[in-house]
Amino acid sequence: MAPWRIRATMDEIDVARRYAGHPTIFSVRLHHGGQFTKFPGRKYIKGKQNYVDLLDIDTFSIHDIDEIMEELGHIDSDETLLYYHFLRPFGDLDFGLFALGSDQDVHHLGTYVANHKLIDVYIEHGKTNLHTYSMSPNPSKVKIVEIKEPPACSKQLFLEWNDSPIEHESVPDLTEVENDSHLDKEPSLVDHIEFEMNVENEDDYDGSGHNNGSGNDEFDDDSESEDSDFFIDEDNLIHDVDVDMKDFHMNIDKDVEWVGGSSESNVPEDTQQGDLEVINTEVLLSGSSSDEANDGKRRKTIRAIQRAYENDATLVSEPFYIFQTFSSSKDFKTQVKLHSIMTRREIQLEKNDKNRVRFVCKGTIPNLATNEEEKCPWVIYCSKWKRDIDWMVKTYTKEHRCLQTRKVKACDYKFLSEHIVQVIETNPKIPIRALREQLQREYQMDISHMKTFRAKQQALKHVQGDYASQYRLLRDYVLEVQARNLDTTVKIDVESEANPTVETRTFRRIYVCIGALKRGFAAGRRDFLGLDGAFVKGPYPGQVLSAVALDGNNGIYPLAYAVNLGDDLGLGTNSNFTFMSDRQKGLLPAIATLFPCAEHRYCLRHIHDNMKKNWRGKVFKDLLWECATTSNVQHFHQAMEKLKKLNNDAYEWLKQIPPQSWARSHFTGRAHCDALTNNLCEAFNSKIEDGHDAPIINCIEFIREYIMKKIVKVDKEIQKVVGPLTPTATTILDKIKSKAEQYVATFCGAGKYQVAGPWQDQCIVDVGQQSCTCKRWELTGIPCKHGVAAIWDMGRNDKDVGIPESFVHPCYWLSSWKEMYSFKVSPINGRSMWEKSTIPTTLLPLNHRVPIGRPKKKRTISIVEKEDFVRGNTASRAHRSVTCTKCNNVGHNARTCKGQRPIVGGGGGQSQVKGKGKGKATI
């Protein structure tokens, strides 16, 4: 039994990791069943791929590839000719292909196995169009095989090279070839010529069919025999490509069987032995032959063969020709479909069964004389041949006499989607209108808006992956992320299943917290987190929940994509942590249950939005912000009394919200942050908005890539910063210092100072406790203006207290900022290299009922934003122009009015309370 094995189609193996420590073991990616296109930009088309594993270069030979091809069903007789080529790692198909037909070629391949565990091998079937075998140290011999049932020809000739040395007496009479006038015409396909080159001595072969003799200095045995890796000078490979190969092939025509030889051989006597056979083209091309009688005949024969070769090349350049073969009917239909689109003709399928396919052109030819329309003569017929393996074109009328059209059924959205994949990859958000104009210019056809839309959706599905299929790959993605990022926590929650034998599970949610972000958050020394969610779009809608921290520069630091952070951050039920949220449903009781000692702040902007449902206007907004921004309790009660005098209902409504959640005067100093809004989460959601409408893996990967890039970008900026503090902290402290110059500190003993300034501003500062009665020092962790004045007074009294920067909390130090961004998020491999999950169940997307109508993509506009429309802060004309005549509100008309409270005096400026009775106030 062979040690190698052909890999299953769906298996994916990381050969570099699997073969680590085994320098001679490698795998082959076998490309077979196809053919190469022309140089330059050579490609291997219409082929298949198979992976062969567990190959050992010490025992590997050409016979192994023969056995593999036989097992794949490509070798059914001894006469089957296959040509093997291997691709040099990191090379291309234009310059990186080498022959794989001898032991020396196998040795050449072995030089790459130690560092490259996956080698690409390409197979040519029947004949070779490359010159790699002519450059091989041991090319195979020439073999000409006659087709068993050739088409009719006026004269059939047969040429056979024997293994015996070339003799002068074997010169044939070329009179018949010269007198054949059919050579001047376009030849028919008469013969099938197959090449096998076999030259045992590289020094006697120059790579183009010419015998150089054993005395060529350019290929001296003594100069290159010591280098076991020597095959061909790669620096000169480009020069080999520039050789015109017509001079090599023009002497062996596919369309004519001819008998001929050389009147005189140029092969040296020392090489005319054994099985060595070389075709010497110089014998026919040279004008200095020793036999002058046959010189004129030979030149005429050369011209006839060259004309036949050029006619054959012209024939092959056509999209179809007689005796053209296809590997399957599907390939044939695809080629006809492409021809229909490129010629802009309506070609339809007339016959289609398991053995025959026939296409005809439905175009018409107008006849002005008879006022009738004639049918277009274009027709093509293809059927099976050669043991039901290949398909051959039997009938072909290539002339199109009909008029072109701009509406071709073959140009459907599936065809367009295949040709715009590259455009969608580079620009997924390209507008439908721009894409439609581009396709119409390229194909010169009328393409509808809906067809362009469907083509773009199909291309997006190909680029991003299907929404449902990505759930099945979600566990593989998780394994790759955890393998590349140590200490990463990923949790997948599924719906409970009553029957444990069911092989599928319904996905519910996923939670991701990368290990580098955990360590970075701990290094930041700031116990503050913002929690928020954003809706995702697509066929399976949901929410992306995010937890975002603040760094020492007051920048966003994404931490996790979920809300349950206790296990990852080391938080217990007694943890003194600070959360900021928008009071989403279910979040308040969850935090209260998991972290009863934590501080939970509410976003003031959302409180204001709820307040504006009943009390609107600048007066209420200013009083709300005055209550929230005061830093001590006395000033807070004074601001609340002002609101009570203005509107008692608004006062009672705001009083129901605990001030510990929205007023700075009641905040603790645990987080060293006085933020009142959840803008850090809003900023993060705006950055990942492009990933919201992507499939599940693309959405999560978009977030991970954004975090990975952001950490690297901030780390580069940190390297440019100098000073003890971060740039933001330095700016804040500089402003505080400028205000502290107006204050006077009086020492009262025990490290306490009385600091007085303008506007009767006087506070007590305790430098030892780093506190002030204004409470700003405790809230932010940065000395307030009173504290800076006290620190300066201590310095003037010969006390070694240092500069005010030394009293700033460590979370603002530049060293803490650097350490926070020193932990990088590692990249991951592509999908083909992911390790397969061993969990036996398969994930399925959550069942979602698609509502009737077109899905809504625009989010609901809040009252605050509608008020901004009135002031002209946005560019939306629709909301600024439409005003309801019933309630005087903007954004709707009287017909769609829901009975909102009327507005008196517009949405801005000083509002006046109207109405009667308690709770009936309107603005």
Disulfide bonds with the S-S distance in Angstrom:
none
